[in-house]
Amino acid sequence: MPISAQYSFSLLPFSRELSRPLRSRTPPRPSYVSSPFLREPPSQQSSSVASVHAGIGWSGPILRSRHLLTLHRYPVGFVTIGENPVPDAAQVKPPVGLAQMVELVVLTALWYILNICFNIYNKQVLKVYPYPATISAFQFATGSILIFIMWSTNLYKRPRISISQLATILPLAIVHTLGNVFTNMSLGKVSVSFTHTIKAMEPFFSVMFSALFLGEMPTIWIITSLVPIVGGVALASLTEASFNWSGFWSAMASNIANQSRNVLSKKLMAEKEASLDNITLFSIITIMSFFLTVPITLYVEGIKFTPSYLQSTGITEIYARFLLAGFCFHAYQQVSYMILAKVSPVTHSVSNCVKRVVVIVSSVLFFRTPVSAINSLGTAVALAGVFLYSRLKKIKPKAA
């Protein structure tokens, strides 16, 4: 808009005020424009940058663009570019209608049910077919097939990906692959409840890696919330009936891989010129993870997927559960991103904490896992620490 047009627009109501008595005059309302050439005053700039988490211990990263600008309207002369107009802790969400609330409740329930089914079916398969890399490859293959069906039927728009984007996404796909393989290794060695109790330590590695590689120093409150997490996991480990070091360290390696992915997403993706939404990014990572898992599977476990071998192991009897585990693995992560598009990252993080509680309780009941009082206390303390951590992350440190 030309500057002269702005002046003529803003002076018109002021000229009308001049014809009215002095006492009845009211200050003119500021006009609003959005322009990429106008900047927000320093006092109103937000220093926070939003980050998103999904999936198993992963809430998926966002690729942000310096050239795709989100403009927030301010009075003439002030505008924010690609930032939130107020700090994250002070943002006010628009009121949610009844239909949106019902949809959110249904999606959350579906998210929990799919996650429970995945963990139960996956554990049943691992009991008779102890090849976690092969199972991971099959799960990524199932997800890739569902993605291609989704793209070919136009349920979701097929993206156009450049070679440079694929090169940027590759490190994320590598650690995503390792995280899922290590999770399946742990599930094959120890109980489902114990694996998820260990995975509750993800915030500890998130804080540590963010401080080491991103320079994001935690507040004293965040550090305090890590104490019950670490203490609870240690207490649960000491009294776990199915404990073995292989399962323990596999779950820990999964935590490291998942949180490394989050750090890489912030470090490698923030300055990219092209933007991908979360579901598209997750879809690409899933396909890349399948191609990465195949050579790992062949090297570590060999070919263990022939019909004759499957029949000799007895897995043909639970073949349907094998397929259902692969379907649920991909579906619950897709639903997680759908929920993330409707709520704040903090709300999603809290919901993910509740989901872990639901998975632990349901697996204990289904598999009749022996649990002592001290073991239950350790798990409860660790999960309470995760919940506290999720709430405290919402609090932003005051600028000095």
N, C-alpha and C positions, 0 to 999 in steps of 0.2 A: 504494500500500500504506500503510495507517495506520502511524503511528510506533510505536504499541504493538505492532503485529504484527511490526515489524522487531525490536523489543527482545525479544519472546517467542521469536522464531526464533533470535536470536543468543545468548540466555542459556541455552537448553536444553542445548546441548553443554557449556557452561561448568559448569552444575550437575552434569552427569554426571562431570566431571573432579574435582569436590570430593570425591566418594566414593572416589577412587583414591589410592594412596600418593603422597606429594609428588614423589618422584624419577621416578615413572612418568608423571607428568602431561606432556602435550604442549600447546603453545599451540593454542588453538582456531583452526580455519581461518576466515578471514573470509568472511562471506556476501556474495553479490553481488546487487545490484539495479540497475535502470535507471530513472531518474526524470528528467523534464525540469526538476524543481525543484532538483536537486542539481548542483553545479558542480565541475569539476575543480580541484584546487589549482594555483596558478600554477606550481609547480615542474614539473608534468607536462604543462602545456599546450604544444601544438605551434604554432609561429608560421608554419608553412609552409602554403601553399594550393596544391593540385594544379591544374595546367593541362594540357590535352590537345592534341596536334597530330596531323593526318592529311590524306590527300589529297595533291595535288601541292604539296609545300612547306607543306602545311597539315595539320596534324594537327587537326581540328575542335574548337571551343570547347565548354565545358560551361555550361549555364544552371543555376545553383545557387539554392536557395531558402532563405530565412531561416526558413520555416515547415515545411519538410520536414527533420526532424532525424534524423541518424544517431547513435544512442546506442551508445557502447562501454562494456562492463561493467567496473566497478572495485569495490573493496571499498566497503562501505556508507559513503555520504557523499561519494563521488567519482565523477564521470562526465564524459566529454567529449561535447560537443554539436557535430556537424558538423565535427569535426576528426580528424586522425589521432592515435592514442594515443602514437605515437612519431614523431620527426622522419622525413622522407622517406628520408634517407640510411640510417636504421637500421631501416627496415621489413623484416620477415621474411616472405617469401611462403610460403604453404603448399606442401608438396611436390607436384610435378606428376606425375601418373600416366602410365603408358605410353600409354594411349589419348589423354589430353589432349596429350601431347607429339607423337604422330603427327598429331593433328588440327591442331596449331599448325604443324608442318612442312608439311603439305599446304596450309594456308591461305596460308602465306608463299610457297610455290612458286607457287601460283595468283596471288597478288598480283604477283609478279615477272613471270610469263608474260603476264598481262593488260596490265601496264604496257609491256612490250616490244612486244606486238602493237599497242597503241594508238599508240605513238610511230612504229612502222614504217608502219602503215596511214595514220596522220594525215599523215606526211611524203609518202607517195605521192600522197595526195589533193591536198595543198597544191601539189605540183609541177605538176599539170595544172589545178588550180582555185584560183588564188591569191586567195581571198577569206576571210581568217581570221575576220571577224565573222560571215559567213554560216555558215561551218563551225562556229563556236562555238554559234550559235543552233541549228543542227541537232543538235549534241551535247547541248545542254541539253534540247531537245525529246525526243530519244531517252531521256534519263534520266527526264524527266517521265512519259513513257508507261510506262516500266518501274516507276516509283513507283506510278502509279495501278493498274497490274496487281497489284502487290504488296499494295496496300491493299484492292482489290476482292476478291482471293482470300484475304484474311486471312492472307497470309504474314507480314505485319507489321501491328500494330494501327494503324488510322487515328487520328491525333491530333485533339484538339479545340483549335483555335487561336483566341485572342481577337484583337481588333483591336489592342490594346496590345502583344501579343506580336509581331504582324506588323510594327508600327511599330518595335519594337526590333530585329527581325531585318533590316529593310530596309537599314541601312548595311552590314551584313555581306554581304548579297546583292550590293550595288553593287560593293564591292571584290573580292568573289569573281568577279563577272562580268568586271571589268576585268582581273583577274589571268589568267584563262583566255584572254581575247581577246588580251592582250599576249603570252602564251606561244605561241599559234598564229601571231601575227605574226612572232615570232622564229623559230619552226620553219620558216616559209615563206621566210625570208631567209638563214638560215645552217644549218649541219649540226645534226643532232639532238645529237651529242656536244658541240658547242660551246654550244648552248643550255643543256644540263644542267650544263655546267661553270660557266657564268655563274650559273645558279640555285643553285649551291653557295654563293653569297654570301648566302643568306637569313639565316644566323646573324648576319652583320654588321648587317643592318638590324633584326633582332629585338632585338639588344642596344642599338642606337642609339635605336630608338623606345621601348623599355621604359624607358630612362633618361630620355628627354625627356618622355614623357607619363604614365608610371606611377611615376616616381621610383625605379625598381629599378636601383640602381647595380651594375655588374658587378664581380666580383672580379678581381684582377690575373691570375689563371690564365685566366679567360674571355677577357680582353683579349689575353693572350698567344696563345691558340688562334686568334684572328682573324687574326694576322699571316700564317701560312701560307695561310689561305683567300684573303686579298686578294692576297698575293704570287703564289700559284699561278694564280689567275684572270688576273692581269696578264700572267704569263709565257705562259699558254696563248693569250691574246688576241693577243699580239705575233707569235706563230708560227702562227696559225690560217689555213689556206688559204682558207676560205670567209668570212673576216671581212668584215663591213661594218657601218657605224655604225647603220643601221636595225635590223638584227637584234640588235646588242649592246644598244642602249638599250631595245628592246622587252623583252628578257629582264630588264634591270635594272628596268624599270617593273613587270614581273610580280612581281619580288622585293618591291618597295615595296608593291604592292597586297596581296600575300599576307600580309606582316608587319603591314601596317596593319589587316588583318582580325583578326589575332591580338590586337593591342592593343585594338581596338574590342570584341572579345569579352570581354576582361577588364574593360574600363572600363564597358561598357554592360550586360553581362549578369549581373554578379556579384550585384547587389542585386535582381534580379527575383523576384517572388513565385511564379512558376510555373516548373516544371522540365521540360525536354525532354531526352531521351536523345540521344546523338550522331547515330545513324542518322536519327531523326526530324528533328533540326535540319538535317542535311545534305539530307534530302529536301525540306524546305520551301525551303531556300536554292536548291536546284536548280530548283524550279518557278518561284520568283521571278526567278531569273537568266534563265530563258527569256523571260519577259515583259519583262525589262529589255533583253535583247539584241536583240529584234526591232526596236524603234525605232532603236537604234544601227546595226543592219545596214541598215535602209532609208535612214537619213541618210548613212551613210558609203559604202556600196557599192551601194545601190539594190536592185532585184529581180533577183537573179542565180540564181534557182532554178526558172525555168520549164523545162518539158521540152525546148522547142526550143533554149534557150540551153545546157542541159546537153549536148544532142546535138552542138551546134556546137563545144563545148570538148573533146569526147571523153571526158567524165567517165562517160558511160554504160558505158564499158568497165571501169571500176573501181568501179561502183556498189556492188557487194557489199562492197568494202573501205571505202567511205564509211559503210555501215551498221555494219560491224564496228568501225570506229573509234569511232562513237558508242556502241555497246554496251560496248566495252572501257573507254571513258572513264568511264562510270558504274559499271561492275562492279568495276573495280580500286579505286575509292574506297570502295564498299560493303564489299569484302573488307578494306580497310585498317581500317575501323572495327570489323569483327568481330575482327580481330587485336588492336586496341587494347583491346577489352573483356577480353582474356585475358592481357595482359602490362602491364608498367609503362610509363609514358610514355618513360622513358629507353631501355628496351629497344626500344620502337617507333621511337624516333628513330635508334638505331643501325641497326636493320633498314632504315629508310628511306635511310640513308647507303649501305648495301650495295646497296640497290635501284638507287640512282643509278649506282653503279659498273657494275652488271649492264646497265643500259640503255645506258650510254655504250659499253661494250665490244661489246654485241650490235649496236648501230646502226653502229659502225665496221666490224664484220665484214660486216653485211648490205649496207650501201651502199658498202662498200669505200672509205671516206673516207680520203684521204691524211693521214697523221699523222706529224709529225716527232718526233725523239727529245726535243727541247726542249718541244714541245707536249704530249707524253705526260707528261713530267716535271712540267710546270705543272699538268696535270689531276690527277695523282697527289698532288702536294703540297696542292692545294686540297681534295681529298676526304679526305686524311689529317687536315687541319685541321678539317674538319667532324666526322670521327669523334672527334677529340680534344675538340672543343667539346661533343659529345653526352655524352662520359664525364665531363667536368669539371662539367657542369650538375648532375650528381648530388651533387656535393660542396656542402654548405650552409655558408655562412660562420658562424663561431662568434660568439655574442652577446658584445658587449663587456662 
